[in-house]
Each structure stands twice: as structure tokens, then as C-alpha cells.
Amino acid sequence: MLSVLLVTAGCTSPAPTCTDGAKNGTESAVDCGGPGCSPCELGRTCVTHDDCQSVLCVKRACAPGSCRDAKLSGSETDIDCGGGCAGCDDGQRCVMGTDCESGVCTGGACAVPSCTDQLANGLESDVDCGGPTCAPCPLGAACTRNLDCAVGGCVDATCVPVTSGCAPPLLTCGPGCVDPRFDPANCGGCGMMCPPGLLCQGGTCAGGCPSGTTMCGPGCVDTNTDVFNCGGCGIACEPGQRCVGGGCALSCAVGQTDCFGQCVTIASDNAHCGACGMPCSATSVCSMSTCGPACALPMVACDGGASCADPRYDPDNCGGCGQPCPAVANASRLCLDMVCGRSACNAGFADCNGMPGDGCEVTLATDSMHCGRCNNACVGSCMNGMCP
């Protein structure tokens, strides 16, 4: 027996590792999380956001990153863009072209569309050609008008050759080729002009443009959104811009605002907090469009950025800002790991039905069904927690 005791006393437990198949050390789940191991997969237990590959910990479990959580998470290449989210704006981080609104990723940053980036983007009608900014396209390329084609004409959205006169269904009307199916000045034939306000549809003059659209050339366009006719016919926006409300503006992702030619997230941008040109002080941060104290994780800025709260344990902000735990009878409300609960029952009270909604519902001093303790029924009345 003595020898056994000596051997047992000499045993020591091996140091925890990230591959021992057990939850130990500083890990948040088995072999992942914590400061020493790699981040955990979705659904695994976590304590802080850094414990998760998605960089998002919700109610002690790794959750998918959100494209609108104002932080870099999930597969995003920059804050709330790239990867599985919307394309990033020019200058934001990227890994490949699909991460960018422009489709161009150069040197790890999204770039402005150009006529040499080997992509059909910006105002081009085809790859690096056509539109108001690039050289005309070769035969076979996509087009929207004759000017998009270096030779021939644009028929059914494709540049085609014209060997003798104009290629059908185009007609030679004066010095150029026209499409009599849609040209209001040559509708059905050369010189057959449609009356003002009418369209040429299938070679016949027909009704005007639908409400909210304007006739620009041979068709109807919405001058509030059309980049080639923004605010009026023939007014084209610059590459990388969109037409918004009849004016050319920087193409910003959802949730961002054009502030002096730069796309920013005013809900979290320290230089433009809540509105363009509204900076926060050096000792505060922008949260929910309001400047507030700089909160260190796991604390978050609540009350419109006026205070810091720990959503893991704060009963007024349990699981997130503005999520208070409900009051409970004869006990104190608690927040434990982002889940609302209650403290032990106040003296003289008990929770005998096990239902958290009504708190500690029993008064042990007078309840004849639970006299002095749960399920201790009296024959008669209960006084001072004792049966007669």
C-alpha cells in the first residue's frame, strides 16, 4: 500500500494543449478559442468575439458575421464588404475582383474602373471598350448604340459589320445607319418622324413614355437613376459614380454615405459620426452615430454612446444595448452570459413551481401548501412557516 501511495503522489497532469481533445487551459471550447488556440468554428462555445473565426460571439456561441455590424467579421475583406457581402468601394481592402464594387482588385485594394482592366465595368458596353469613356468596340462586342462600335453598327446589342450600306434591319438614312424599328425620326422608314411625345415601337409610332420616365433619343429612361442621362438627356456620370435623384454621386455601398468624395459609415466613423464633418474627440469613439466613451472589449458603448456596458452581465443591456432583463418577484434580476435570470430568492420566499416568469412566488411563512419549505402542505393554516 505504501508503494502505491508513493507512485500516485509522483504523478503529474500533462500541460493543456490545443490538440489534447479536452477543454482545458484558457480555451473557450475543446481545443479552440482563448488567447492560446486558434479561433472556434460556428456554433462552438465562446467568451469574446476573438474566440470565433467569424469574430462574432452571441450568447456564448460563435455566430455568422453580419454584413452590417460595423466591424470586420466573417469572410469580409474590409468592414461590412467583400467576401460574402456587398462589393467594397474604391480604396478598401480586397483579395479578388469580386470583393469590389468596381470588379477591380489591385495590390490588395479596390480600384476605379478603367479602359485597361480587362473587365466590363464602369460605363463600358463591353470589356474595356464602348460607352462615353473608352474607345469603340470591335465587331462582335456588346453595344448599346452605334457610337460604341469601331466599325459597322449596333444591331440587337452587338457590333456587326456593314458591307454594303447598312446591315439589316438597319437602313441608310442620310449619312448614317438607323434602326427603323426604334428611331422616332425614321420610324418604319427614312424620314417618317413620330409626333412629339410618341415612341417608335416595332416600326410604328405609339404612346409616350410611362410616368416617371423621359424620352431620350429612341427610348424612355428614368433620369433620376440612368447614368447616361442623369438629370437630363445626354448628361453622363463619371466612371464609378451612380445617378441618385437626378444627380451624379459617388457609388457607396449600402449603409455608407458620400462625405466629401469619400464613402464612410457614419454610424461608426470617428471623423464623420452621425453626419459628414462631425468628428469625435480623441478620447471618444463613434458608436450608433453618436460619440461616446472608448469601450474596451468585451464592453460596448450603449445609451447612444454615452456609457459602456458589458452585455454578458449587465441586466439593463443583456446580450446587447437596450435589452433589459424583466423584473422578478422577490428576487433580483441577473444577466449571466447574455441570458436573463434571477438571484436566489429573498429571505422568506421560494420558487416552488419552477417557472422563472413569476419569480419567487411563494411566501413560506403563510402558504399552507408550502409551509416553511416547498411542497410541505399543512392540514389547516400555516403560521410563521410552521403547520399546526
Long-range contacts (C-beta under 8 A, 24 or more apart in sequence): 47-298, 48-297, 48-298, 49-73, 49-297, 49-298, 50-297, 58-319, 58-338, 59-319, 59-337, 59-338, 59-339, 60-337, 60-338, 68-254, 68-255, 70-265, 70-267, 70-268, 71-268, 79-265, 79-268, 80-253, 80-255, 80-265, 81-253, 86-253, 86-254, 87-253, 88-253, 89-250, 89-251, 89-252, 89-253, 89-256, 89-263, 90-240, 101-251, 101-253, 102-240, 112-239, 112-240, 113-239, 113-240, 114-239, 122-239, 122-240, 123-227, 123-228, 123-236, 123-237, 123-239, 132-228, 132-236, 133-239, 146-176, 146-177, 153-177, 155-179, 179-218, 182-218, 182-219, 183-218, 184-215, 184-218, 288-321, 311-335, 311-338, 312-336, 312-337, 312-338, 315-340, 328-356, 328-359, 328-360, 329-358, 329-359, 329-360, 329-361, 330-359, 330-360, 330-361, 331-359, 331-360, 348-385, 350-374
